Amino acid sequence: MSQAPDTAPIRVSTLELFLDLVFVFTITQLTETLTEHPTAATFGNVALILAVVWWMYGGYAWLTNAVAPNSTTRRTLLLVGMAGFLVVALAIPEAFGESGWLFGAAYLVVNVVHSLLFAHSGGRVRVPLSRLAPINVTAAVLVLAGGFLPEPFRHIAWVLAPILQISSRWLLRPQMHRNSAGHFAERHGLVMIIAIGESIIAIGLGFRGVELGAGAILVAVLGLCIAYYLWWAYFAGDDERAEHVLAHAADEPARARLALDAWGFAHFPMLLGIVVAAAGIKKSVGHAFEALHWGEAIMLSGGVAIYLLGHAAFLRRLSLDGVIHRVAAAALVLAVIPLGHVMAVAQLAAIPLIMIAAAIAEDVPKMRRTGSTSISSFGRTPSA
Protein backbone atom coordinates (compact mmCIF):
# COMPACT_ATOMS: atom_id res chain seq x y z
CA MET A 1 0.00 0.00 0.00
CA SER A 2 1.43 3.38 -0.99
CA GLN A 3 2.22 5.97 1.56
CA ALA A 4 0.37 9.23 1.20
CA PRO A 5 2.42 12.22 0.19
CA ASP A 6 3.45 14.75 2.78
CA THR A 7 0.49 16.89 3.78
CA ALA A 8 2.57 19.87 4.87
CA PRO A 9 5.75 19.90 2.78
CA ILE A 10 8.62 22.03 4.01
CA ARG A 11 10.67 24.18 1.66
CA VAL A 12 14.38 24.86 1.50
CA SER A 13 15.40 27.80 3.66
CA THR A 14 17.71 30.59 2.52
CA LEU A 15 20.26 29.42 5.11
CA GLU A 16 20.33 25.98 3.50
CA LEU A 17 20.79 27.65 0.11
CA PHE A 18 23.67 29.62 1.63
CA LEU A 19 25.27 26.33 2.69
CA ASP A 20 24.79 24.97 -0.84
CA LEU A 21 26.61 27.96 -2.30
CA VAL A 22 29.56 27.37 0.02
CA PHE A 23 29.61 23.66 -0.78
CA VAL A 24 29.51 24.20 -4.55
CA PHE A 25 32.75 26.21 -4.34
CA THR A 26 34.17 22.68 -4.19
CA ILE A 27 33.10 22.23 -7.83
CA THR A 28 35.12 25.27 -8.89
CA GLN A 29 38.19 24.10 -7.03
CA LEU A 30 37.99 20.57 -8.40
CA THR A 31 37.51 21.88 -11.94
CA GLU A 32 40.54 24.12 -11.59
CA THR A 33 42.62 21.27 -10.18
CA LEU A 34 41.72 18.94 -13.05
CA THR A 35 42.31 21.70 -15.60
CA GLU A 36 45.81 22.37 -14.25
CA HIS A 37 46.75 18.67 -14.21
CA PRO A 38 44.56 16.73 -16.69
CA THR A 39 45.86 13.26 -15.88
CA ALA A 40 44.28 9.97 -14.82
CA ALA A 41 45.90 10.31 -11.39
CA THR A 42 44.37 13.76 -10.88
CA PHE A 43 40.99 12.45 -12.01
CA GLY A 44 41.22 9.74 -9.37
CA ASN A 45 42.11 12.28 -6.70
CA VAL A 46 39.24 14.55 -7.79
CA ALA A 47 36.80 11.63 -7.59
CA LEU A 48 38.03 10.74 -4.09
CA ILE A 49 37.75 14.31 -2.83
CA LEU A 50 34.27 14.73 -4.30
CA ALA A 51 33.16 11.39 -2.84
CA VAL A 52 33.98 12.29 0.76
CA VAL A 53 32.74 15.88 0.49
CA TRP A 54 29.50 14.90 -1.28
CA TRP A 55 28.78 12.30 1.39
CA MET A 56 28.82 14.96 4.09
CA TYR A 57 26.82 17.39 1.97
CA GLY A 58 24.22 14.64 1.81
CA GLY A 59 24.49 14.29 5.58
CA TYR A 60 23.62 17.96 6.02
CA ALA A 61 20.74 17.62 3.52
CA TRP A 62 19.30 14.75 5.60
CA LEU A 63 19.91 16.76 8.76
CA THR A 64 18.13 19.97 7.74
CA ASN A 65 15.35 17.90 6.19
CA ALA A 66 14.59 16.56 9.67
CA VAL A 67 15.86 19.42 11.84
CA ALA A 68 15.07 22.95 10.70
CA PRO A 69 17.86 25.49 11.40
CA ASN A 70 15.40 27.66 13.36
CA SER A 71 17.29 28.44 16.55
CA THR A 72 20.38 30.48 17.33
CA THR A 73 22.32 27.41 18.43
CA ARG A 74 21.48 25.45 15.29
CA ARG A 75 22.27 28.39 13.01
CA THR A 76 25.57 28.98 14.76
CA LEU A 77 26.55 25.33 14.45
CA LEU A 78 25.53 25.39 10.79
CA LEU A 79 27.77 28.44 10.29
CA VAL A 80 30.69 26.50 11.78
CA GLY A 81 29.89 23.63 9.41
CA MET A 82 29.88 26.07 6.48
CA ALA A 83 33.27 27.36 7.57
CA GLY A 84 34.50 23.77 7.54
CA PHE A 85 33.20 23.25 4.00
CA LEU A 86 34.87 26.50 2.89
CA VAL A 87 38.28 25.51 4.29
CA VAL A 88 37.89 22.05 2.75
CA ALA A 89 37.35 23.69 -0.65
CA LEU A 90 40.29 26.06 -0.19
CA ALA A 91 42.58 23.13 0.64
CA ILE A 92 41.57 21.06 -2.40
CA PRO A 93 44.46 22.01 -4.74
CA GLU A 94 46.99 20.55 -2.26
CA ALA A 95 44.72 18.04 -0.52
CA PHE A 96 47.16 15.25 -1.38
CA GLY A 97 50.13 17.45 -0.63
CA GLU A 98 51.09 20.01 1.96
CA SER A 99 47.48 21.01 2.73
CA GLY A 100 46.34 17.46 3.41
CA TRP A 101 46.28 17.97 7.17
CA LEU A 102 44.24 21.18 6.76
CA PHE A 103 41.72 19.45 4.50
CA GLY A 104 41.42 16.62 7.01
CA ALA A 105 41.05 18.93 10.01
CA ALA A 106 38.33 20.99 8.29
CA TYR A 107 36.57 17.83 7.17
CA LEU A 108 36.61 16.55 10.74
CA VAL A 109 34.99 19.83 11.85
CA VAL A 110 32.25 19.32 9.24
CA ASN A 111 31.58 15.85 10.62
CA VAL A 112 31.66 16.81 14.30
CA VAL A 113 29.28 19.73 13.71
CA HIS A 114 26.93 17.40 11.85
CA SER A 115 26.91 15.02 14.82
CA LEU A 116 26.38 17.88 17.29
CA LEU A 117 23.42 19.19 15.31
CA PHE A 118 21.83 15.76 15.36
CA ALA A 119 22.52 15.46 19.10
CA HIS A 120 20.96 18.90 19.68
CA SER A 121 17.85 18.02 17.67
CA GLY A 122 16.10 15.93 20.30
CA GLY A 123 13.30 13.48 19.67
CA ARG A 124 13.30 10.64 17.20
CA VAL A 125 15.92 12.11 14.84
CA ARG A 126 18.59 11.56 17.50
CA VAL A 127 18.34 7.79 16.99
CA PRO A 128 20.59 7.63 13.89
CA LEU A 129 23.41 9.31 15.82
CA SER A 130 24.33 6.17 17.74
CA ARG A 131 25.52 4.45 14.53
CA LEU A 132 25.89 7.18 11.93
CA ALA A 133 28.17 9.53 13.88
CA PRO A 134 30.90 6.95 14.61
CA ILE A 135 31.00 5.94 10.94
CA ASN A 136 31.26 9.53 9.72
CA VAL A 137 33.80 10.60 12.32
CA THR A 138 35.95 7.51 11.70
CA ALA A 139 35.96 8.30 7.99
CA ALA A 140 36.98 11.88 8.77
CA VAL A 141 39.81 10.64 11.00
CA LEU A 142 41.02 8.46 8.12
CA VAL A 143 41.10 11.51 5.85
CA LEU A 144 42.93 13.52 8.51
CA ALA A 145 45.43 10.70 9.06
CA GLY A 146 46.04 10.62 5.32
CA GLY A 147 47.25 14.21 5.55
CA PHE A 148 50.17 13.08 7.71
CA LEU A 149 50.95 9.70 6.13
CA PRO A 150 53.41 9.06 3.29
CA GLU A 151 52.36 7.34 0.10
CA PRO A 152 50.88 4.84 -0.55
CA PHE A 153 49.31 4.90 2.93
CA ARG A 154 47.86 8.36 2.30
CA HIS A 155 45.75 7.15 -0.59
CA ILE A 156 44.87 3.93 1.20
CA ALA A 157 43.41 5.98 4.08
CA TRP A 158 41.51 8.16 1.62
CA VAL A 159 40.05 5.17 -0.23
CA LEU A 160 38.96 3.51 3.01
CA ALA A 161 37.02 6.64 4.06
CA PRO A 162 34.33 6.56 1.31
CA ILE A 163 34.19 2.75 1.47
CA LEU A 164 33.30 3.05 5.15
CA GLN A 165 30.75 5.77 4.45
CA ILE A 166 29.07 3.84 1.65
CA SER A 167 28.92 0.74 3.84
CA SER A 168 26.46 2.54 6.11
CA ARG A 169 23.85 1.88 3.38
CA TRP A 170 23.80 -1.69 4.70
CA LEU A 171 25.00 -1.20 8.27
CA LEU A 172 22.22 1.22 9.28
CA ARG A 173 18.56 0.32 9.46
CA PRO A 174 16.72 2.42 6.84
CA GLN A 175 13.80 3.10 9.19
CA MET A 176 16.18 5.20 11.26
CA HIS A 177 15.85 7.97 8.65
CA ARG A 178 12.85 10.08 7.76
CA ASN A 179 12.58 12.73 5.09
CA SER A 180 10.17 15.14 3.49
CA ALA A 181 10.17 14.26 -0.22
CA GLY A 182 9.51 17.79 -1.48
CA HIS A 183 12.26 19.36 0.59
CA PHE A 184 14.73 16.58 -0.18
CA ALA A 185 14.22 16.72 -3.95
CA GLU A 186 14.22 20.51 -4.00
CA ARG A 187 17.44 20.68 -1.96
CA HIS A 188 19.31 18.39 -4.35
CA GLY A 189 17.82 20.10 -7.40
CA LEU A 190 19.10 23.43 -6.15
CA VAL A 191 22.61 22.13 -5.59
CA MET A 192 22.61 20.66 -9.10
CA ILE A 193 21.59 23.93 -10.77
CA ILE A 194 24.14 25.81 -8.67
CA ALA A 195 26.83 23.29 -9.65
CA ILE A 196 25.99 23.67 -13.35
CA GLY A 197 26.09 27.45 -12.95
CA GLU A 198 29.37 27.25 -11.07
CA SER A 199 30.84 25.25 -13.95
CA ILE A 200 30.00 28.16 -16.26
CA ILE A 201 31.88 30.48 -13.91
CA ALA A 202 34.85 28.10 -13.88
CA ILE A 203 34.86 28.06 -17.69
CA GLY A 204 34.56 31.84 -17.75
CA LEU A 205 37.65 32.20 -15.59
CA GLY A 206 39.57 30.42 -18.34
CA PHE A 207 38.98 33.39 -20.64
CA ARG A 208 41.22 35.69 -18.61
CA GLY A 209 43.92 36.98 -20.92
CA VAL A 210 42.29 35.39 -23.99
CA GLU A 211 41.43 37.65 -26.92
CA LEU A 212 37.68 37.60 -27.50
CA GLY A 213 37.76 36.67 -31.18
CA ALA A 214 35.33 34.51 -33.12
CA GLY A 215 36.90 31.30 -31.83
CA ALA A 216 36.70 32.31 -28.17
CA ILE A 217 33.08 33.45 -28.49
CA LEU A 218 32.18 30.21 -30.25
CA VAL A 219 33.72 28.13 -27.47
CA ALA A 220 31.83 30.18 -24.86
CA VAL A 221 28.48 29.76 -26.61
CA LEU A 222 28.95 26.04 -27.24
CA GLY A 223 30.05 25.56 -23.64
CA LEU A 224 26.86 27.28 -22.54
CA CYS A 225 24.83 25.00 -24.83
CA ILE A 226 26.40 21.92 -23.25
CA ALA A 227 25.61 23.26 -19.77
CA TYR A 228 22.05 24.01 -20.90
CA TYR A 229 21.46 20.44 -22.02
CA LEU A 230 22.92 19.13 -18.78
CA TRP A 231 20.23 21.23 -17.13
CA TRP A 232 17.62 19.95 -19.59
CA ALA A 233 18.41 16.31 -18.86
CA TYR A 234 17.80 16.85 -15.15
CA PHE A 235 15.08 19.50 -14.95
CA ALA A 236 12.83 18.95 -17.99
CA GLY A 237 10.14 17.29 -15.89
CA ASP A 238 12.09 14.36 -14.48
CA ASP A 239 12.83 16.23 -11.24
CA GLU A 240 9.10 16.59 -10.53
CA ARG A 241 8.38 12.97 -11.43
CA ALA A 242 11.24 11.86 -9.21
CA GLU A 243 9.83 13.81 -6.28
CA HIS A 244 6.45 12.18 -6.86
CA VAL A 245 8.01 8.70 -6.77
CA LEU A 246 9.84 9.50 -3.53
CA ALA A 247 6.73 10.96 -1.91
CA HIS A 248 4.68 7.87 -2.76
CA ALA A 249 7.19 5.25 -1.66
CA ALA A 250 5.58 2.27 0.03
CA ASP A 251 6.87 3.08 3.51
CA GLU A 252 9.62 4.95 5.38
CA PRO A 253 12.34 2.31 4.82
CA ALA A 254 11.60 2.27 1.07
CA ARG A 255 11.65 6.06 0.96
CA ALA A 256 14.96 6.15 2.81
CA ARG A 257 16.56 3.64 0.43
CA LEU A 258 15.30 5.57 -2.60
CA ALA A 259 16.58 8.85 -1.20
CA LEU A 260 20.04 7.47 -0.46
CA ASP A 261 20.43 5.53 -3.71
CA ALA A 262 18.94 8.05 -6.16
CA TRP A 263 19.80 11.41 -4.59
CA GLY A 264 22.95 10.26 -2.82
CA PHE A 265 24.82 7.70 -4.89
CA ALA A 266 23.42 8.50 -8.36
CA HIS A 267 24.03 12.24 -7.97
CA PHE A 268 27.73 11.69 -7.34
CA PRO A 269 28.57 10.79 -10.99
CA MET A 270 26.45 13.70 -12.17
CA LEU A 271 28.50 16.16 -10.12
CA LEU A 272 31.73 14.44 -11.15
CA GLY A 273 30.63 14.70 -14.77
CA ILE A 274 30.03 18.44 -14.39
CA VAL A 275 33.56 18.87 -13.03
CA VAL A 276 35.20 16.82 -15.79
CA ALA A 277 33.17 18.38 -18.62
CA ALA A 278 33.88 21.92 -17.36
CA ALA A 279 37.61 21.12 -17.27
CA GLY A 280 37.44 19.79 -20.83
CA ILE A 281 35.63 22.87 -22.09
CA LYS A 282 38.07 25.11 -20.25
CA LYS A 283 41.03 23.39 -21.95
CA SER A 284 39.53 24.27 -25.34
CA VAL A 285 39.41 28.00 -24.54
CA GLY A 286 41.80 29.79 -26.89
CA HIS A 287 42.18 26.67 -29.05
CA ALA A 288 38.82 26.53 -30.83
CA PHE A 289 40.24 25.71 -34.25
CA GLU A 290 43.13 23.60 -33.01
CA ALA A 291 43.35 19.93 -32.15
CA LEU A 292 42.89 18.94 -28.53
CA HIS A 293 45.21 16.45 -26.89
CA TRP A 294 43.59 13.06 -26.45
CA GLY A 295 43.32 13.55 -22.69
CA GLU A 296 41.52 16.88 -23.12
CA ALA A 297 39.12 15.47 -25.73
CA ILE A 298 38.40 12.51 -23.45
CA MET A 299 37.65 14.86 -20.54
CA LEU A 300 35.24 16.90 -22.66
CA SER A 301 33.14 13.97 -23.86
CA GLY A 302 33.83 11.79 -20.83
CA GLY A 303 32.45 14.38 -18.41
CA VAL A 304 29.18 14.69 -20.31
CA ALA A 305 28.93 10.90 -20.61
CA ILE A 306 29.52 10.40 -16.87
CA TYR A 307 26.78 12.94 -16.13
CA LEU A 308 24.30 11.24 -18.49
CA LEU A 309 25.05 7.78 -17.12
CA GLY A 310 24.61 9.11 -13.58
CA HIS A 311 21.23 10.52 -14.51
CA ALA A 312 20.32 7.25 -16.21
CA ALA A 313 21.11 5.45 -12.93
CA PHE A 314 18.95 8.02 -11.11
CA LEU A 315 15.98 7.36 -13.43
CA ARG A 316 16.54 3.61 -13.34
CA ARG A 317 16.46 3.53 -9.54
CA LEU A 318 13.17 5.43 -9.58
CA SER A 319 11.71 3.32 -12.43
CA LEU A 320 11.27 6.39 -14.64
CA ASP A 321 11.50 6.61 -18.45
CA GLY A 322 14.51 8.06 -20.26
CA VAL A 323 17.23 5.60 -19.24
CA ILE A 324 17.83 4.26 -22.76
CA HIS A 325 17.98 7.77 -24.26
CA ARG A 326 20.66 8.89 -21.81
CA VAL A 327 22.74 5.74 -22.19
CA ALA A 328 22.57 6.06 -25.99
CA ALA A 329 23.48 9.75 -25.83
CA ALA A 330 26.43 8.96 -23.55
CA ALA A 331 27.71 6.35 -26.04
CA LEU A 332 27.42 8.79 -28.94
CA VAL A 333 29.10 11.57 -26.99
CA LEU A 334 32.05 9.26 -26.33
CA ALA A 335 32.12 8.32 -30.03
CA VAL A 336 32.87 11.93 -31.06
CA ILE A 337 36.09 12.10 -29.01
CA PRO A 338 38.20 11.77 -32.21
CA LEU A 339 36.59 14.98 -33.53
CA GLY A 340 38.28 16.93 -30.77
CA HIS A 341 41.64 15.51 -31.78
CA VAL A 342 40.97 17.05 -35.21
CA MET A 343 39.45 20.38 -34.08
CA ALA A 344 38.16 21.36 -30.66
CA VAL A 345 35.12 23.22 -31.95
CA ALA A 346 33.95 20.17 -33.92
CA GLN A 347 33.65 18.12 -30.73
CA LEU A 348 32.15 21.06 -28.83
CA ALA A 349 29.43 21.40 -31.50
CA ALA A 350 28.74 17.67 -31.82
CA ILE A 351 28.01 17.14 -28.12
CA PRO A 352 25.00 19.49 -27.78
CA LEU A 353 23.65 18.26 -31.14
CA ILE A 354 23.66 14.71 -29.78
CA MET A 355 21.93 15.86 -26.60
CA ILE A 356 19.32 17.75 -28.64
CA ALA A 357 18.64 14.65 -30.70
CA ALA A 358 18.30 12.53 -27.56
CA ALA A 359 15.88 15.04 -26.03
CA ILE A 360 13.74 15.07 -29.19
CA ALA A 361 13.76 11.29 -29.42
CA GLU A 362 12.57 11.11 -25.82
CA ASP A 363 9.95 13.86 -26.04
CA VAL A 364 8.25 13.11 -29.38
CA PRO A 365 6.57 9.85 -28.23
CA LYS A 366 5.35 11.63 -25.09
CA MET A 367 3.93 14.47 -27.20
CA ARG A 368 2.19 11.97 -29.47
CA ARG A 369 0.64 10.18 -26.51
CA THR A 370 -0.48 13.49 -25.03
CA GLY A 371 -1.89 14.57 -28.39
CA SER A 372 -3.76 11.31 -28.84
CA THR A 373 -5.27 11.65 -25.40
CA SER A 374 -6.34 15.22 -26.15
CA ILE A 375 -7.91 14.27 -29.48
CA SER A 376 -9.72 11.22 -28.08
CA SER A 377 -11.22 13.30 -25.28
CA PHE A 378 -12.16 16.23 -27.55
CA GLY A 379 -15.88 16.93 -27.53
CA ARG A 380 -16.66 14.68 -24.58
CA THR A 381 -18.90 16.02 -21.90
CA PRO A 382 -17.00 16.22 -18.59
CA SER A 383 -18.34 13.85 -16.00
CA ALA A 384 -20.04 15.30 -13.00
N, C-alpha and C positions, 0 to 999 in steps of 0.2 A: 504493500500500500504506500502510495507516495506521500511524502511529507508536504504539508501546506507551505507555501512561500511565507517569508517573513511578513508579518502584518504591519510592523512599524520599522521599515528599513532605516538604518543610520547612514549618513553620508560622510564622505571624507572631509576632515576639518582642514583649515588652512595651515595649522601647525603640522599636520601629517604631510601636507603638500610641501611645506618648508623642508621637512626631513627628506622627502623624495628628491628635492633639488640638490641638497647636500650630497646624498648618496650618488646621484647621477654624475657628479663631478668625477666619480670613479671611471665612468665611460670615457670621458675626455682624456684622463690620464692613461688609461689602458690603450686607447687609440694612438696617442702620442708615442707611447713606449713601443708599440708594434711598428709604427711608421719609422721610428729611428733605427730599429733593428728588426727588419722583416725576415726573420729566420724561423725554422721549425722549433728551435729551443725557446725563442721568445714567445712564440704562439703557445707553447706548453705552459710557460710561466704565466702568461696572461690568463689562460684558462683556469689555472690553479687559483690565482688571485681572485678572479671573478667568482669562482665556485664558493670560496669561503666567505667573501663579502656578500654575495647574493643570498647565501643561506641565512645570514644574520639580518639582512634586509627583510627577508621573509619572516623571520622571527618577530621583528618589530611590526610587520603588517598583521600577523596573528595577534600580537599583543594589543595594538590599538583597536583592532576589530572587537576585542572582548573588553578592553579597559580604556575608556575614553580619557584622553589627557585633559581632564577638566578640573584639576586642582593645582595649586601652586607647587606642591611637592612633585606631582607627576610631570608637570611641565618643566620643572627644573631638572629632573632626572633625564627627561627626553632631550633637553638642551645639552647635557653632558654627553649623552649618547651621540647626538649630532656632532659634537666636537670630536668624539672618537672617530666617527666616519670621515670627518674632514681630514684629520691627521693621517688616517689610513690612506686616503686618496693622495695626499701630499707625498707620502712615503713610497708610493707605487713604483716610480722610476728606479729606485734602488732597493726594492723590497727583498731582492735576493743578493743584495750587496751590503753596503755600509749602513743602510737605513733599515735593515731587517729587524733589528731589535725595536726600533721605533714603531714600525708597522705592527709588530707583535704586541707591543705594550698598548697601543691604541686599540687594537682589535680586542684585547683582553678587557679594556674599559667598556667597549661596546657590549661585550657579553655580560659583564658584571652588572652594568646598568639595566640590561634587559632582564636579568634575574631579579634585581631589586624591584623593578617595576611590577613584575609578576607577584613578588612577595608582598608588595604594598597594596595589591589590588583587593585582597580579601575575597571571601566567598569561594565559589566553585572553581574559578579560574586559577586559584592557587594550586590546585591538584597537580597540574602538569609539572610544576617546579621540581617536585621530588625526583623526577627522572630526567627531565629535559635540561635543567640547569647544569647538572654534573657533566652531561655529554657535551654541551656547548662550551663550558669553561675548560674542560679537558682538551677539546679541539683548539681552543684559543691558546692554551699553554703549550701545545705542540707547535703552533705557529710561532709563538714567542721563543721557544727553545730553538727553533730553526734559525732564528736571527743570530744566535750565538754559536751554532754548530758549523763545522767545516763540511764541505761536500764529501761524499754524497749524502751524509746524514741530514743536511739541511733540507734537501728535497724529499727525503724519506719522511721526515717529520711533517712537511707540508702535504704530502700525498695522504698520509694517515689522517690528517685533520678532516678533509671532506668525506673520506670513507667512513669515519666515525659519525659524522653528522648525518650522512645519508642513511646509515644503519638504523637511526632512530625511527625511520619509516616502519621498521619491523619490531623494534625494541619497545616502542611506546604503544599503548592501547589507543586506537583512534578515537574512542569515545571520550578521551580526556580533553579533546579539543572541541570547541564550538565556534561557529562563525556566522556572521550575517552575510548572505550571498551577495547582496547588492553592494555593500561596502567593500567586500573582499575583491570582487571583480572590478569595481571602479578604481580601487587603490592600485591594482596591478595595471589596469589600463592607463592610468595617469603616468605611472613610472615608465611605461613603454613609449608613450607619446613624448615624454620629456627626454628619454634616451635617444629617440629618433631625432628630435630637435637638437639635442646636444651633439649628435654626430654631424649635423649640418654646421654647427659652430666649429667643431674640430676640423672639418674640411675647409671652412672659411679661413681658419688660422693659417692654413697652408698657402694661402694666396699672398701672404706678406712678402713684399719684395718682388712679386711676380707682375710683369707688365700685363695689363688687362686688354690683351688683344683678342682676336676672334677665337683663337684656340682656348684661351683661359675662360672666356665667357661660355664657350660651348661645354667645357668640362664642368663648370659650375651648374649650368642648366641641366645637363644630363645627370649630374650627381643629385640634384634636387628631384629629378624625375624618379630615380632609383629609390630615394628616401620616401617619396610620395607613394610608390607602389608597395613599399614595406608597410607603410601606414594602411594602405588599402587592404592588404592581405589580412591585417589584424582587425581593422575597425569597420569594414564594410558589412556590418550586420552580424558577423560571427561573435563579436564581443557580447552583444545582447542575447544571442541564442545560448552562448556559453553560460551567462549569468542565470538564464532560465533553467538550464540543466542542473546547475549547482543548487539553485533554490528548491528544486523539486526532487532532490535526491531522496532515496527511500527512507533514510534515517540519518542520525548524526554521524555514526561511524562511516557510512558511505559518503556523506558530504565531506567529512574530514579527509578521506582518502582521495576524493576527486580534487579537493582544494590543493592538497600537497602535491599530487602527481601532475595535474594540469597547470596550475599557477605557480608551483614551485619548480619541479624538475623540468617540465617542458618549456618554461620561460627562460631557463638558463641558456640553451642553445640560441634562442632568439636574440638575447642580449649579446651573446658572444658573436653571433653573426653580424649584428650592428657594428660592433667594434672592428671586426675584421674587414667588413665591406668599406667602412669609413676610412680605414688605413689604406686600402687598395685605391679608393678614389683619390685620396690625398696624395698618393705616390704618382698619380697621373697628372697632377697639377703642374703646368709648365711644360708638359710633354705630350700634349694632345695628339700631335701628328707624328709622334715618334713611337718606336716599339718599346713595350714594357718588358722588363726582365720576367722570366717565367714565374719567379716567386711573387712578383707584384701582380701579375695577371691572375695567378692562382688565388691570391688574397681577394682580389676584386670579385671574381665569380664565386669563390669558395665562401666568402662571407654571406652573400645573398643566398646561396644554396643552404648553408647552415641555418639561416633564419627561416627559410621556407620549410625545411625538414622539421625544425623545432615546432613551427606552427602546425604542420601536418600531425605531429605527435600530440599536440594540444587538442586538435579536432578529433583525432582518433580516440583519445582517452575519454572524450565527452560524447562519442558516437555521433558526431556531426559530419555533414557533407563537406567536400572540398579537399579531402586528403589526397586523392589521386591527382587532382589538378596541381597541388603544390609539389608533390613528389615529381611529377612530370616536368614542371617548370624548373625545379632544382636541377634535374638531369640535363635539361637543355641549357641552362645557365652555365653549368660546368662544361658543356660541349663547346661553348664559344670562347673558352680560354685561349686557344691558338690565335683568335682574332687580335687579342691584346698584344701578342708577341709580334704581330704585323704592324698594328697601329692602335694606340690606346683608345682613341675616340671610337673606333669600330666596335670594340668590346663594350665600351660605355653606352653606345647607342643600342646594341643588340640586347642587353640585359633588360631595360624597361620595355622593349618591344615584346620580348618573351613573356614578361609579367602581364602586359596588356592582353596578349593573346590568351593567357591562362585565365585572366579575369573574365574575358568575354566568353570563353568556352564554359566557364562555370556559371555565368549569369544567364546566358541565353535560354538554357532549358528551364530555369526558374521563371524567366519572364514568359516563356510559352505556357508553362503550367498556370501561372497567374492569369494570363490572358484568356486561356481556355475556361478557367473558372469564372472569370468576369462575363465572358460571352454566354456561357451556359446558364448563368443566373440572371442575364439581362431580361427584363420584362416580367420577371416573377413578382408576385405580390408578397411582400414581407410577411412572415408569419407573426401572429399576435404575440 
